[in-house]
């Protein structure tokens, strides 16, 4: 992502994640779909609730891949295993994301890995 000055931004940058409300109120083309349409599509392509966007040079495994809750306020544990890939990490920080969704609610957690060792 780039900011208005075309400078690369990270999850540490000011304003990351903010939306432009005026643009959101007039989105242009909108598909007339209901949530069930999206869920049917996601199930057909094998989507599960745990989705990971791996940081560059890092492999990430989440266990379990699906969390099932039986009551409000219930807590569940999961484990993230982060390993450097064969070629190693780039120097500095690399960013990724863990995303959980039940098709209606969404929870996103940033994954930040720092390295002082170059490839």
N, C-alpha and C positions, 0 to 999 in steps of 0.2 A: 504494500500500500504506500501511496505517496501523499504528502500533505499538499496544501495549496501552492507551496514553493517548490514542488517536485522533489522534496527531500523524503527519503525512506523513513517510514514511521514504524514503531514497534509497539507491543502492549504497554511499554513504559511511557510512551508519548502522551502528552496532554491532549485530551479530547478524543482519544481512541474509543470507538464504540458509540459516539454521539451520532444522532441522526439529524437530517435537515427536515424539520417538520413541514415546511412549505412544499418541498418536493414529495414528501410522503402523502400529503393530502391530494395530490394530483399525479398518481403513478403512471398514467398513460394506459397502455394495454394491460387488461386484467382478465385472466381466465375465469369463467363462471363455473367454478368447481366447489365441491363441498369437501370437508375433511375426509370423508370415507373414500372419495376418489383418490386422494393422495395416499391414504393408507393402503388401498388396493394396489396402487402402483408400486409403493415401497415394498410390500410383501411379495409382489411378483418378481421384483429384481433381487430379492434376498436380503433386503435391508434389515438390520437388527437395531436395537436401541442404542448400543455403544458404538459411536463412530469416532475414529481418531484421524486427525490430520497430523502426520508425523513431522517433527522438526527435521530440517535438512541434516543428513548424516546420522540419524538416530532411528532405531526401531523401537516401537512402543507396543506392548501387549497389555490388554486389560482383561482381568479375570474376576468375576464372571462377566460375560459379554451382555447379559441381560439381568436386570434387577427386577424382582417381583415384590410388590408391596401389598399387604393384606389389610392394613389399617392406616388411618391418618396419623402422622407423627412417628411412624415406624422408621427405624434406622437400619441401614444396610452397609456392609463393608465391601470394598473392592480393592484390588491390588493392581498397581501399574508397575510394569517391569520396563525399564528404559535401558537400552544398550546402544553403544556406539556401533555403527555399521562398519564393515570391513575397511573402508577407506578413511575412517576416523571423522572427527568433528571439525567443522570450520572453527577458526579462532574467534572467540567472543561468544555472543549469545545467539541461539537459534530458537525459533518459536513454532509451536504447534497448538493443538487444541483437542480436548476430550469433550464430546457432545453426547448427552443423554436426551432421549425424547420418548414420550409415550404416544406421540402423534398429536398431542394437544399442548402439553407442557414441555418446555425446553430448559436444560441446564447446560451451560458451557463453562468449562474450566480451562484456563490457559495452561500450556505446558511450556516451560522455559528451561532450557539447558545451557549452562555456561561452560566454556572451555578456554583454557589459556594455552592449549597445545595445538599447533597448526597441523594440517594434514601431512 
